[in-house]
Amino acid sequence: MLTAAGFHVLLALASGSGHGYAVMRFVEEASGGAVKLGPGTLYRTISRLVADGLVTESGDADPAAPHDARRRYYKLTPLGEQAARDEAALLARMVTAAREAGLIT
């Protein structure tokens, strides 16, 4: 099972490679501002995901982006994609249970 931050990062990278700031923006936007990953949490989480073989540093870059040379881009590994799918399925089951318990409509 992933941490919430780990799932957020995997979800942000599910549609393609991205750099840390893009991941932070995605998480904030996708959560409607309810979740904000600070730089410390984000990069500790990415380091853990890399160590676990779920994310890898990518050679992708956007040469038109300002300060692009300093940005590191990350992407899901096949194992990371499967972990994200498994976690999403678990969360879907939890939402169903919450709905059945009358907590959400």
N, C-alpha and C positions, 0 to 999 in steps of 0.2 A: 504494500500500500504506500502511496506517495503522500508527502506532506501537501497541504493546500498550496503552498508556494510552488512546490515542484509541479503539481498539476497545472497551475496557472502558466508556468513557463512552457511546459510541454504543449499546452493548448495554444499558446501564442505562436509557437514554432510549427504547429501542425499544418499550416498552409504554406510554409516555406521558410527559408532561412531568414534570420533577422539579428539585429544587434541589440544590446542591452536596453538602450533607451526606447527602441521600438517595442520591446517586450513590456517594459513598464507602462508605456502608453496604451498598448493593447489591453493589458489587465485592468487598468483604470477605466477605460472606455467600456469594455465588456461587462464589468461589474457595476456600471453606472456610478462609478466613483466610490463604491463601498470598499473596494480593496485597492490599496496603494502599496506597491512593493518599493521600498527604499533601496538605494544602491547597495547597501551592506547585505540586506536580505537577498536581493536579486543575485549578486555575484557569488555569495556563499552557496545559494541554491544551484546556480549554474555549475559551480565547481563540483558540487556533490553529484549532480546529474551526469557530468562528464566522467567523474570517477566511477560511477555506476554503469557507464556505457550506454546511457539513455540519450545523451546529447554529445555532439562533437563540434569542434570548431570548424567552420566552413571557410573555403577560399573565396566565397562570394563577397563582392563589395560593390558599392555604387560610386564609381569615380566622380560623378557629378555632385555627390553630397559633400557639404563642407566638413572639413576635418576627418574625412573618410579614412585616412591612413591610420588613425588611432583606433578606429572602431574594430572590434572583433565581432565576427558574424558566427552564429551558431545554427545548427540544424539538428533535427531528430535523427537518431539512428533507427534501424528497423525495430530494435528492442524498445526504444523510446516511443515509437509509434504504437507498438502493442501495449505498452504500459499505459499510455494515454487512453487508448481504446478501453482497456480493462477498467481504468479508474472512472471513465465516463459512464460505462455500463453500471458500475457500482453506485455512482451518484444518481443515475436514473432510477435504480431500484429503491434508493433511499427517498427520492422525491415521491415515488409511488406509495411507499409506506407512509410518508408524511401526509399525503393526500387522503389515504385510507383512514388515517388516524384523525382526520378532520382539522389538521393544522394549516392546510392550504386548500384553496378551492380550485 
